[in-house]
Amino acid sequence: MSLIEQAAKRLEQLRKAGVEIPPAAGDAESRNVDRRAAETIAADYRGETAPPADVIVKAKPSAPVPPPPLSFSASRRVELDLNALSAAGLISPDAPRSQLADQYRVIKRPLIANAMGKGAAPIKRGNLIMVTSALPGEGKSYSAINLAMSIAMEMDNTVMLVDADVPKPSVLKMLGMQPTRGLLDVLTEPSVEMADVLIRTNVEKLSILPSGTQHPRATELLASEAMVSLLDEMASRYPDRIIIFDSPPLLMTTESRVLATHMGQVVVVVRAESTVRSDVKHALAAIESCPVKLMLLNQARASTQDGYGYGYGYGYGYGYGYGGPDGA
């Protein structure tokens, strides 16, 4: 086989490999280009490196390699025992209409309006709602869970329940779940993203952020720039999401006071016929800077015989008084 024939064979191999060489054609000019290209390759075989000036043999540029896809951590999912929650006096979204559910429909309505910018005035971070109390045992965690469950029944909103009672977390226990990583881990470990610790549930529109691993400087963590950034992300990422924070009692720790400075709304749970007026005043004074402060009256006695069994009423301005069911 002559060098020209070998070169022609090589030329065909190059074409098949994607090398850009003018294709063979029936006209004399195209055949001449093919021959001159073959002669160029033959010259390479003989060690002659300079090709004829009018012969260009170039490889196609390789296709750009796409960047690897961004990886997102999938939040894990848990199955809440809704029957057990109902038996414990908590709202279950698939339960028949109840007195408890009706009460929380009244409680949530002004909160949702403020959160979605439909209240009397715009509220910064209105979708961040802290549920607290003056002292322990007034039913704040019970109220926070029921409020979150009730909002999860809305057609146009989703809800995240954050166990921010970092000194004494109780949300997971009340929901029948085991302790796990959460809020404090996101704040202390740069490698931990919120999606890594967020828990999705079988209540379609409800997710849970646990308090996480105990930390001796929890107050400082809640006051840190990392916490501010995290709250900004929470408030702005999903416009339909409302975030409920179950926080420590206001008169027992400093964490709740720090947290309140970042909230758009604060709900103070007051146990009827138990919490003294001075404690309520001191608790409200501790969160004076919060734009919206509401009060929820828990364990109120029945005031009517209309079938609801609990009285509720609106206070003036931003203060509300509600009668609610028994709570832990």
N, C-alpha and C positions, 0 to 999 in steps of 0.2 A: 504494500500500500504506500503510495507516494505521500510526501509531506502535505501536499495540497489536499489530498483525500483525507489524511489524518486530521488536518485542520478543519475541513468541512464537517467531519464527524464531531470534532470538538465543538464547532460552532453550533451544531444542532443540540449537543448536550447543554451548552450554555443557555440556549434559548429555553430549553425545558427547565432549567434551573432558575429562570427569571431574569437572566441578563438581558438588558435592553439593546437589541441589535435590530436594525431594519429588517422586516420579514422578507422572505423570498417572494418574488412576484413574477408574472409572466413577461414583463417588459424587459428590454435589454439593460436599461439603467439599473433596475433593482437587482438583476442577476450580476451586473458588474460590481455593485456595492457588496453583494454577498461574496463574490470572488475576492475582492480586495480585503474584506474582513478576514476571510480564510487565509489570505496571504499574510496578513498581519500576525495571526496566531501561529502560522508556520514559521514566520521570522522569529517569534518568541521561542519556538522549539529549537531553532538554530542558534539562539543566543543573540539575535539582532534585536535590540530593544526599541529602536525608533520606528514607529508605525508610519505608514503614509499619512500625510497631513489631513486628508479628507475622510479618513476612517475613524469613527469614534465608537469605541466599545465601552459602555459604562453600565454598572450594575444599578438596578433600581434601589433607591434608599429603603432601608428596612423600615417596616411599619413601626411607629412609636409604641413602646411598651406601656400599656395603661397602668396607672398607679394601682396598688393593691386596694381593694375596697375597704372603706372605713369599718372598723369592727365595733359593734355596739353590744354591750352586755345585756343579755335578756333578763329582765326581772323574773325572779322565781314566783311561782303561783302556789297558793295554799287554798284548801277547801275549808271554809268556815262551817261549823255545824250550826246551821240557822235555827234548827229546832231547839237546840240547847240554848242558844242565845235568847230565843223567845221565852223559854222557860225561866231564864234568869232575869226577865223583865226588860230585855233590850229589843229594839225595833228590828224586825226582819222584813226585808223588802217584799218578799213573796207571801207574807202573812195577810190574812183578811184585814179589812179596815178595822182599826181599834182606837180606843180612847187615847192611848199613848201616842200613836201615829198622828192623830188629829192635833194633839197638843204641840208636837214638834213641827207640824205644818205651819202653825201660827208662829212659832218661835223662829223658824228659819226664814220666813218671807222677807222681813226687813233686812236681814243679814245678806241674803242673796241680792236684793235690790242694791244695797250699798256696794257689794262685791262687783257687780256688773255695771256700775256707774249709772244706775237708775234711781239713786236716792235723791235727797234734797240738794246735795252738793257733791262734786267729785271728791273721792277719798283716795289718797295715795296708798297703794298696796291694800286696797279695800278687800281683796280676795284672800288676804292673810288674816285669819281670825283666831285669836287666842282664847281658850276657855280656861278659867282659873277660879279661885275662891280665896276668901280671906284666910281660912284655916283648913286643916285636913278634915275629912269625913263629911264634907258638905255635898258631895255628889258630882264633882267636876268631871272626873273621868267617865262616869256613867253618862253625864250630859254630853260630853264631847263625842262619845261613841254614837249615841242616839242622834245627835245633830248630824254627824257624818253619814250615818245610815239614811237619815231622812233626805239629805241633799243628794245622796246617790240614787234616790228614786226620781229625781228631776229628769225631765226629758232633755234639757239643754245644758246640763252641767255635769262635770265629773268632780270627784272630791278625793283629796289625799288627807289621811289622818296621820298626824305626826305625834309620836309619843315624846314630847319635849320635857316631861317630868323626869329629868335626868337623875336627880338624887333618889327618886323612888318610883320607877316606871311601873305602870300597872295595866296599860292598854292590852299588851299581848296576853297577859294572864287572864284578863277578863274575856278575851276573845278565844281562849283555849289554845294559845300558841306558845311555843317555847322561845326563850330569849335568844336573840341573834344580833348580828352586827347592824349598825344603823347610823343615825345622825352624827354621833360623836366620832365614829370611825371615818366618816367622810371628812370631818373637820381636822382630824389628826393624821390621816394617812393620805398623802398626795396620790397614791396609786388607786385609791378607792373612789369610784364614782357613785353618784346617787343611784344610778341604774343597777349597780352591783348589789345594793342592799334594799332597794324598794321591793315591796311584796305586793303582787297582784292577788286578787281574791276572786272567789266565785260570785261575789256581788259585782256585776259587770263594771260599774262606774266608780268602784271604791278601791283605792290602793293604800298601803300602810307603810310608813317609814318608822321603824323601831327607834328607840333611844340609843341603842348601841352599847358598846363597851364602856363601863364606868371609867371615869377619868377624874383625878384629884383637882384639876383646874377647869372644871366644867363651866363655871361662871365666866372665866376669861375666854373660853372657847366660844361661848354664846355671844360675847361682846367683840369677837375678833372680826377682822376684815374678811376672813374666809366665810364667816357666818353671814355677813352682810351680802357678800357676793352670791352665796347660796340662796339666800332669801330673794334677792333680785331675780335670780334665775327661776326660782319657784313661781314668783309672782307674774313673770312675763312670758314664760315659755308657752303655756297653754292658756289662751284667753278665756276658755270656758271652765277652767279648773279653779276650785275653791279649796284652800288648804286650812285644815282645822288643827290647831296646836293644843294638845292637852299639856298644860304647864303646871309647875309646882304652885302651892298656895302662896299668896302674895306676902303674908306676914310671917312666913316660916323660913324662906330662903331668899337669896338675892337673884337667883337665875330668872325667875319670872319677871322681875322688874326690868332686868336687862332685855329680856325677850320682848316685853311690852313696847319698848322704844322702837321696835322694828315693825310692829303690827299696824294694820289699818283699822281693825276692830277688836275690842276686848269684851268678852262676856264673863261677868262675875257671877258665879253661882252662889246663892245665899240659901242656907237651910232654914226653912220656916220654923219659927218658935224655938230656934236654937242659937243662931248667930246673933251676937249682941250688936246694937247699933253702932257703938264706937269702933268695933272691929271692921264693920263695913265701911265706915268713914275713912279709917286709916288705910284700908285696902284701896279705896278709890283714889285717895291722895297719892298713893304710890304709883299710880298709872295716869296721873293727871295729864301728861303730855300726849297720851294716845288720842287720836282724833275722835273716835267713837267708842263710848263706853255704854254697855247695856247690862242690865241685871236680870238674872233668871231665878225666880223663887222656886225652890225645890222642896218637895214633901209638904206642900200646902194642903190643908184640910179642904174637904168639899165645901163649897160655898153656895151651891145651887143644887136643885134636884132635877136638872134638865137632861139627865142621862150622861152627861160628860163627867160629872163628879169633881171637877177641878175648876177653880175660877182663874181667869187671866184678865189682865188689863194693861193698858199702855200708860206709861208715865209721860211727863212733859219733856219735849226736846229729845235728847238722845237717850234718856233713861227709860227703861221698860221694866214692868214687873209682871212676872208670869207665875201662874200656879202650875206645878209639874208633879209627876209621879214620884214615888219613892226611888231613891238612888243610893248607890254605894259611895 
